[in-house]
Amino acid sequence: MKKGFTKSEDDESKKTKQQIIDDDHWVLDIPELKEKESKYIAEPSCVPLEELRWGRMSFKGFNPEIEKLMSQKEKDEELSRAEEREKLLGVSEEQMTERYPV
């Protein structure tokens, strides 16, 4: 009787020890890894690297539709640059009224 009782206790103690080992086995006590900042930039396109203005280009009337689009885009960019310069260098109406009161 004693042997049967100790045998069942041994089996239970082995099961509990194995369960404790299994639970602790999958837990790591390491600090979380921080992402390192990369000193390289991954660019999917070569356009910014080559400093290209746009993808398709045409010269000397080879593709007139593309040339029209290019000229229109150049005009739009020049207009936006001029507006930007005007905002930076220009004097607003409020500043003029403050400077020259009526």
N, CA, C and O of each residue as an XYZ file, in Angstrom:
408
protein
N       0.813     -1.189      0.000
C       0.000      0.000      0.000
C       0.855      1.251      0.000
O       0.568      2.209     -0.717
N       1.900      1.241      0.800
C       2.763      2.407      0.871
C       3.420      2.682     -0.474
O       3.529      3.832     -0.902
N       3.857      1.611     -1.138
C       4.522      1.784     -2.411
C       3.581      2.407     -3.438
O       3.991      3.269     -4.215
N       2.330      1.979     -3.444
C       1.338      2.532     -4.371
C       1.066      3.999     -4.080
O       0.907      4.813     -4.991
N       1.015      4.318     -2.798
C       0.762      5.702     -2.398
C       1.946      6.592     -2.778
O       1.734      7.680     -3.313
N       3.144      6.180     -2.526
C       4.317      6.980     -2.861
C       4.507      7.063     -4.369
O       4.993      8.068     -4.888
N       4.123      6.003     -5.066
C       4.240      6.022     -6.512
C       3.310      7.071     -7.114
O       3.702      7.798     -8.027
N       2.083      7.153     -6.610
C       1.139      8.147     -7.119
C       1.596      9.562     -6.743
O       1.421     10.496     -7.525
N       2.179      9.721     -5.556
C       2.728     11.019     -5.165
C       3.888     11.405     -6.066
O       4.014     12.561     -6.470
N       4.733     10.435     -6.376
C       5.863     10.699     -7.255
C       5.376     11.126     -8.641
O       5.913     12.060     -9.236
N       4.365     10.440     -9.142
C       3.815     10.800    -10.460
C       3.250     12.214    -10.446
O       3.468     12.980    -11.385
N       2.525     12.563     -9.388
C       1.953     13.907     -9.290
C       3.043     14.964     -9.159
O       2.963     16.024     -9.780
N       4.051     14.680     -8.358
C       5.130     15.651     -8.179
C       5.905     15.826     -9.489
O       6.311     16.937     -9.827
N       6.107     14.728    -10.223
C       6.778     14.839    -11.517
C       5.952     15.672    -12.496
O       6.496     16.479    -13.250
N       4.634     15.468    -12.478
C       3.749     16.241    -13.365
C       3.795     17.730    -13.022
O       3.874     18.580    -13.910
N       3.746     18.034    -11.723
C       3.792     19.447    -11.325
C       5.134     20.077    -11.662
O       5.197     21.224    -12.105
N       6.217     19.315    -11.448
C       7.544     19.828    -11.798
C       7.659     20.045    -13.303
O       8.211     21.050    -13.751
N       7.135     19.098    -14.082
C       7.186     19.226    -15.542
C       6.340     20.425    -16.003
O       6.728     21.139    -16.927
N       5.196     20.640    -15.361
C       4.351     21.777    -15.720
C       5.056     23.089    -15.388
O       4.998     24.038    -16.170
N       5.713     23.148    -14.250
C       6.462     24.346    -13.866
C       7.585     24.593    -14.857
O       7.810     25.727    -15.279
N       8.288     23.534    -15.229
C       9.378     23.670    -16.196
C       8.830     24.133    -17.545
O       9.420     25.007    -18.180
N       7.705     23.556    -17.992
C       7.115     23.942    -19.276
C       6.667     25.397    -19.267
O       6.854     26.106    -20.256
N       6.079     25.852    -18.163
C       5.628     27.241    -18.074
C       6.812     28.202    -18.114
O       6.760     29.231    -18.787
N       7.868     27.866    -17.397
C       9.030     28.736    -17.346
C       9.889     28.631    -18.604
O      10.651     29.543    -18.928
N       9.757     27.528    -19.292
C      10.585     27.297    -20.466
C      10.343     28.337    -21.569
O      11.277     28.713    -22.276
N       9.116     28.796    -21.718
C       8.775     29.696    -22.830
C       8.831     31.168    -22.459
O       8.470     32.010    -23.282
N       9.265     31.510    -21.265
C       9.352     32.899    -20.838
C      10.818     33.311    -20.831
O      11.650     32.671    -20.190
N      11.126     34.390    -21.554
C      12.487     34.904    -21.590
C      12.564     36.183    -20.777
O      11.706     37.059    -20.887
N      13.576     36.276    -19.979
C      13.761     37.477    -19.169
C      14.800     38.383    -19.812
O      15.825     38.692    -19.203
N      14.535     38.806    -21.039
C      15.449     39.722    -21.719
C      14.722     41.047    -21.934
O      13.514     41.064    -22.173
N      15.447     42.140    -21.851
C      14.785     43.429    -22.112
C      14.376     43.524    -23.587
O      14.967     42.883    -24.456
N      13.362     44.331    -23.838
C      12.880     44.487    -25.201
C      13.943     45.156    -26.069
O      14.637     46.074    -25.633
N      14.052     44.686    -27.277
C      15.029     45.250    -28.195
C      14.462     46.513    -28.822
O      13.308     46.546    -29.250
N      15.275     47.536    -28.869
C      14.858     48.787    -29.504
C      15.296     48.765    -30.959
O      16.345     48.221    -31.305
N      14.467     49.371    -31.802
C      14.827     49.434    -33.218
C      15.953     50.429    -33.410
O      15.911     51.547    -32.897
N      16.948     50.009    -34.149
C      18.051     50.906    -34.437
C      17.679     51.776    -35.627
O      17.052     51.315    -36.581
N      18.070     53.024    -35.556
C      17.834     53.908    -36.676
C      18.858     53.615    -37.754
O      20.058     53.532    -37.495
N      18.368     53.463    -38.942
C      19.258     53.150    -40.047
C      19.834     54.438    -40.605
O      19.149     55.459    -40.673
N      21.091     54.386    -41.002
C      21.682     55.570    -41.610
C      21.503     55.567    -43.122
O      22.018     56.442    -43.817
N      20.772     54.580    -43.624
C      20.496     54.480    -45.054
C      19.013     54.693    -45.308
O      18.173     54.348    -44.477
N      18.702     55.257    -46.452
C      17.318     55.489    -46.848
C      17.014     54.589    -48.034
O      17.735     54.604    -49.031
N      15.956     53.811    -47.928
C      15.549     52.938    -49.027
C      14.575     53.713    -49.901
O      13.497     54.089    -49.442
N      14.938     53.952    -51.139
C      14.111     54.714    -52.068
C      13.644     53.767    -53.178
O      14.474     53.188    -53.879
N      12.324     53.603    -53.347
C      11.837     52.662    -54.351
C      11.986     53.160    -55.787
O      11.876     52.370    -56.725
N      12.230     54.429    -55.970
C      12.330     54.975    -57.314
C      13.666     55.701    -57.474
O      14.249     56.175    -56.498
N      14.138     55.779    -58.709
C      15.404     56.466    -58.956
C      15.191     57.948    -59.283
O      16.161     58.679    -59.483
N      13.931     58.399    -59.339
C      13.640     59.788    -59.708
C      14.284     60.785    -58.751
O      14.950     61.703    -59.229
N      14.129     60.667    -57.420
C      14.778     61.648    -56.541
C      16.301     61.530    -56.549
O      17.008     62.517    -56.347
N      16.794     60.331    -56.782
C      18.242     60.148    -56.785
C      18.887     60.837    -57.984
O      19.963     61.423    -57.867
N      18.233     60.765    -59.117
C      18.755     61.369    -60.335
C      18.312     62.825    -60.489
O      18.707     63.504    -61.437
N      17.486     63.301    -59.543
C      16.928     64.656    -59.573
C      16.193     64.919    -60.889
O      16.369     65.964    -61.516
N      15.372     63.959    -61.290
C      14.578     64.104    -62.512
C      13.354     64.955    -62.219
O      12.836     64.942    -61.103
N      12.899     65.682    -63.204
C      11.713     66.513    -63.013
C      10.453     65.673    -63.140
O       9.572     65.759    -62.284
N      10.348     64.879    -64.165
C       9.207     64.003    -64.367
C       9.663     62.805    -65.172
O      10.780     62.783    -65.689
N       8.808     61.819    -65.276
C       9.192     60.554    -65.882
C       9.371     60.613    -67.388
O      10.469     60.363    -67.884
N       8.319     60.937    -68.126
C       8.410     60.946    -69.581
C       8.833     62.314    -70.063
O       8.384     63.333    -69.537
N       9.701     62.340    -71.066
C      10.145     63.601    -71.645
C      10.167     63.455    -73.160
O      10.260     62.350    -73.695
N      10.079     64.591    -73.833
C      10.117     64.595    -75.288
C      10.875     65.833    -75.740
O      10.811     66.881    -75.097
N      11.594     65.707    -76.849
C      12.389     66.820    -77.356
C      12.187     66.951    -78.853
O      11.944     65.966    -79.551
N      12.291     68.193    -79.343
C      12.254     68.522    -80.769
C      11.023     67.988    -81.483
O      11.119     67.491    -82.606
N       9.871     68.087    -80.839
C       8.614     67.730    -81.487
C       8.407     66.241    -81.678
O       7.533     65.851    -82.452
N       9.162     65.400    -81.013
C       9.016     63.956    -81.196
C       7.677     63.471    -80.654
O       7.025     62.640    -81.287
N       7.257     63.968    -79.507
C       5.968     63.613    -78.917
C       5.320     64.910    -78.431
O       5.545     65.323    -77.293
N       4.512     65.561    -79.289
C       3.965     66.883    -78.961
C       3.080     66.900    -77.714
O       3.066     67.890    -76.982
N       2.347     65.821    -77.468
C       1.474     65.799    -76.281
C       2.302     65.884    -75.002
O       1.953     66.617    -74.076
N       3.381     65.144    -74.957
C       4.246     65.162    -73.775
C       4.904     66.528    -73.637
O       5.046     67.034    -72.524
N       5.305     67.128    -74.747
C       5.927     68.464    -74.690
C       4.950     69.497    -74.164
O       5.344     70.384    -73.406
N       3.668     69.402    -74.554
C       2.660     70.333    -74.028
C       2.508     70.157    -72.521
O       2.435     71.133    -71.774
N       2.462     68.902    -72.089
C       2.354     68.640    -70.654
C       3.570     69.173    -69.904
O       3.440     69.733    -68.815
N       4.754     68.995    -70.494
C       5.980     69.485    -69.860
C       5.961     70.998    -69.734
O       6.286     71.543    -68.679
N       5.578     71.684    -70.819
C       5.574     73.145    -70.770
C       4.537     73.658    -69.775
O       4.787     74.630    -69.063
N       3.366     73.002    -69.723
C       2.340     73.415    -68.769
C       2.826     73.197    -67.333
O       2.608     74.039    -66.461
N       3.472     72.086    -67.103
C       3.973     71.805    -65.761
C       5.068     72.801    -65.371
O       5.114     73.246    -64.224
N       5.938     73.150    -66.300
C       6.975     74.148    -66.020
C       6.359     75.496    -65.675
O       6.819     76.175    -64.757
N       5.305     75.889    -66.420
C       4.637     77.161    -66.125
C       4.007     77.135    -64.742
O       4.108     78.103    -63.989
N       3.356     76.025    -64.408
C       2.728     75.914    -63.091
C       3.771     75.985    -61.969
O       3.555     76.648    -60.954
N       4.888     75.305    -62.159
C       5.940     75.332    -61.141
C       6.530     76.731    -60.999
O       6.793     77.180    -59.883
N       6.740     77.415    -62.107
C       7.282     78.775    -62.060
C       6.298     79.712    -61.374
O       6.703     80.574    -60.594
N       5.021     79.553    -61.657
C       3.998     80.381    -61.014
C       3.977     80.137    -59.504
O       3.892     81.083    -58.721
N       4.054     78.886    -59.106
C       4.039     78.595    -57.662
C       5.301     79.138    -56.982
O       5.232     79.624    -55.853
N       6.449     79.061    -57.659
C       7.675     79.636    -57.085
C       7.557     81.152    -56.964
O       8.002     81.728    -55.972
N       6.955     81.813    -57.976
C       6.783     83.265    -57.930
C       5.841     83.660    -56.794
O       6.089     84.644    -56.098
N       4.766     82.902    -56.603
C       3.846     83.187    -55.510
C       4.533     83.007    -54.155
O       4.310     83.781    -53.225
N       5.349     82.002    -54.064
C       6.095     81.751    -52.829
C       7.049     82.907    -52.517
O       7.138     83.367    -51.378
N       7.763     83.368    -53.554
C       8.667     84.512    -53.364
C       7.895     85.758    -52.964
O       8.347     86.536    -52.124
N       6.725     85.944    -53.571
C       5.907     87.127    -53.263
C       5.454     87.093    -51.803
O       5.425     88.123    -51.130
N       5.102     85.898    -51.322
C       4.689     85.788    -49.922
C       5.846     86.119    -48.986
O       5.658     86.772    -47.960
N       7.034     85.668    -49.345
C       8.188     85.904    -48.481
C       8.660     87.352    -48.524
O       8.958     87.946    -47.487
N       8.728     87.914    -49.718
C       9.317     89.238    -49.873
C       8.295     90.368    -49.913
O       8.634     91.524    -49.661
N       7.060     90.042    -50.225
C       6.034     91.069    -50.390
C       5.554     91.633    -49.072
O       5.822     91.081    -48.006
N       4.840     92.740    -49.160
C       4.272     93.403    -47.995
C       2.760     93.205    -48.060
O       2.139     93.487    -49.084
N       2.170     92.722    -46.972
C       0.730     92.471    -46.966
C      -0.037     93.787    -46.802
O       0.532     94.819    -46.446
N      -1.341     93.721    -47.070
C      -2.177     94.917    -46.950
C      -2.217     95.412    -45.505
O      -2.230     96.618    -45.257
N      -2.236     94.489    -44.566
C      -2.269     94.882    -43.149
C      -0.999     95.630    -42.757
O      -1.054     96.614    -42.019
N       0.146     95.159    -43.254
C       1.405     95.829    -42.955
C       1.437     97.219    -43.580
O       1.973     98.151    -42.979
N       0.873     97.373    -44.776
C       0.845     98.691    -45.430
C      -0.035     99.665    -44.644
O       0.329    100.828    -44.471
N      -1.195     99.192    -44.165
C      -2.077    100.097    -43.402
C      -1.471    100.465    -42.063
O      -1.707    101.565    -41.565
N      -0.695     99.571    -41.470
C      -0.029     99.907    -40.224
C       1.073    100.938    -40.448
O       1.275    101.830    -39.624
N       1.763    100.813    -41.538
C       2.887    101.700    -41.806
C       2.424    103.096    -42.259
O       2.968    104.112    -41.828
N       1.423    103.122    -43.125
C       0.941    104.409    -43.651
C      -0.515    104.617    -43.257
O      -1.414    104.306    -44.038
N      -0.758    105.132    -42.073
C      -2.163    105.349    -41.655
C      -2.791    106.507    -42.452
O      -2.111    107.459    -42.834
N      -4.062    106.402    -42.682
C      -4.767    107.433    -43.462
C      -5.226    108.552    -42.608
O      -5.834    109.499    -43.106
